Amino acid sequence: MARKMLADGELSQTSEEESQYDFDLFVIGAGSGGVRAARFSANYGAKVGICELPFHPISSEVIGGVGGTCVIRGCVPKKILVYGATFGGEIEDARNYGWEVNEQLDFNWKKLLQKKTNEINRLNEIYKRLLSNAGVKLLEGEGKIVGPNGVEVTQLDGTKLSYSVKHILIATGSRAHRLPIPGQVYSLLSFRMSKN
């Protein structure tokens, strides 16, 4: 039976009316915000479910991953790419400060991309483990609200799972999109807030 924390710090058992739901809280979207809300709610005794599109380093309408845009497709990969890009110039500059760099510098783009992919795979697993350790049930698929207390999760194979929930949190964040500006073809990726 689920527990809830009262304002004075005491725990109380939930009533029969409250236990009629599959989940006290269901979060649609397992980015940084959704994961944190789910974990903290579970830590306070709520029975929590969360859904996110199945993981892939490159997102689409049917794949995404726990950790969301910042961790998997935005901030973290960008920082790895920018950090990796700075070394060439710094090594060349080092020659002017007494460093002897005798070999010609070479850059392996595929190796840098693999490093980025390895890191986002690692972070995706960490986020999944954080949810599991907090007792949150993770469902991979597209979440949809089907009523005031109902959600439906469509898995990659088309299977639909329905749940009754007391509270629903929409934490879908943003989605990558190329901006319609001159020169956009030369960018790797541009972002805007999703209208969904």
C-alpha positions, 0 to 999 in steps of 0.5 A: 500500500502506498504511503504519503508524507504529511506536512509534519513529517509523519507517514500515513496510509492511503485510503481505499479511494486513493489505492484504486489507481495503478499509480499515484503519479504518472510522468510522461517524459523521462528527461531531467525534469521528469526523472527528478519529479518521479524519483522525489515523489517515489522517495516520499512514498508515492507509487510512480510510473514514468514513460519515455520513448525507447533509447537511441542516440539519435531521436525521432518521433518513435525513439528518444531515451531516458535523460531527455534532450539535454543529456542525450541530444543537446547539452552533454553531446554538445559539450563533448564535441566542443571540448574535443574541437578545442584540442587542435588549436591548443596543441598548435599553440603549445609549440609557442610555449615550449612544448615540442610536438614533433608529429603532425596532428590528425583528427578522427571525427568517427572516434569523437562521435563514438566517444559522444555516443558512449557517454550518452549510453552511459548516462542513459543507463545511470538515469534508468538505474536512478529510477529503478533504485527509487522504485519508479516503474519505467515504461518505454513507449509513447505516453498519451492522456486518455482521460482525467485519470488515465494514460496509455503507453504505446510500445514500439511494437504497437502494444498499448498499455493502459493505466489508471493514475491519480495524478499526471505530470507532462514533462515532454520538454523540447524536440530538435528542429532545424530552423528555417534560416539562411545557412541552416544546412551548415549546422549539425542541429538547431533547437526550438520548443516543441508545439506538442 
